[in-house]
C-alpha cells in the first residue's frame, strides 16, 4: 500500500507514468467512467478548500466511485478532541482511500502511519501540497511540452507557501531548471529549502525583490497569494498583502511564450485584466488538477488501467 505525503514519494519515472495516465484520461474519459465502481474516497478537510476537495470529489465521481467526508474541523469529532491518528484508523473502515488537509505540518504523515488505506496529503500547514505539485507539473508539461531547461519565477509568499516548497522539491529533479525567487525579505524561501534543496542540488537560483526586473527572464511565472491564515499578526499581513500585483503592464515585459500559473485562490496578486492574456494558464491548471487526481486515485488503488476498455 502506498501513500502520497511528499512530491518526492514518487520517482521521476513514476511521475511520468502518472502524467501519461492523466493524459490518457483527458483523451478517453469514457474508458475510465467505471474504473472505481464500488470504491469510496474520504475527504477529511480540517482547513478550508474549494479546489482541492472538490477536484478530488469530481475525480472520484468521474471514475464511478463515491465520496464521503467533512469540510471543516468544526463539523468533525476533531472538535471534541479526537486525534488525527484515531480518525484515520476509523476512516479506514469506511473508505478505500482518503485525502486529508490539516493546518499542522506532518498531520498527513501521522494519519498515514495509523491508516490501513492509501492516504493523500492534500496540504499540511506551511509544509507540502503534493497534489497541487502534480497539477503544476502536468500543466507545465502539457502546455510547454517539457519539464526541463526552464527558468521558473516563484513570486509572493515563498516562506509560508506550501505549493512553492513542493514545486521546488519536484522541479529540482529535472535537468536545466533555474529559479528566480521573487519575494519581500520577510517572505523569503525558508533555509531548509534554500540550503537543503537548492544549494544541496547545485540548482542555479537568484533571490530578488523586484518583479519587473525578473519578468523578461522567465519561462514560467508562478504567482502565489500572501496567506492571511499563516500570519501571527494582522498588521504584518496588511503590510505584505499587496506586495506584488501582476497586471497588463508587467505582462508586457514578459516573453510571448511565458506562462502564468497560480495555485489559486487569488486575491489581488493577479489583476483580472490578465485573465484574458493567452499566457494566463491558471484556470487551465484547475482542469489538469482533476485529470491528475484521477490518475493518482487509480495508481494508489492499483487499478490496472490497461485492462479498461
Ligand atoms: N490550490 C488550492 O489548494 O486551493 P484550495 O485551497 O481551494 O483547495
Boltz pocket constraint, residues with backbone or C-beta under 6 A from the ligand:
constraints:
  - pocket:
      binder: B
      contacts: [[A, 48], [A, 49], [A, 50], [A, 51], [A, 52], [A, 53], [A, 122], [A, 123], [A, 132], [A, 263], [A, 264], [A, 265]]
      max_distance: 6.0
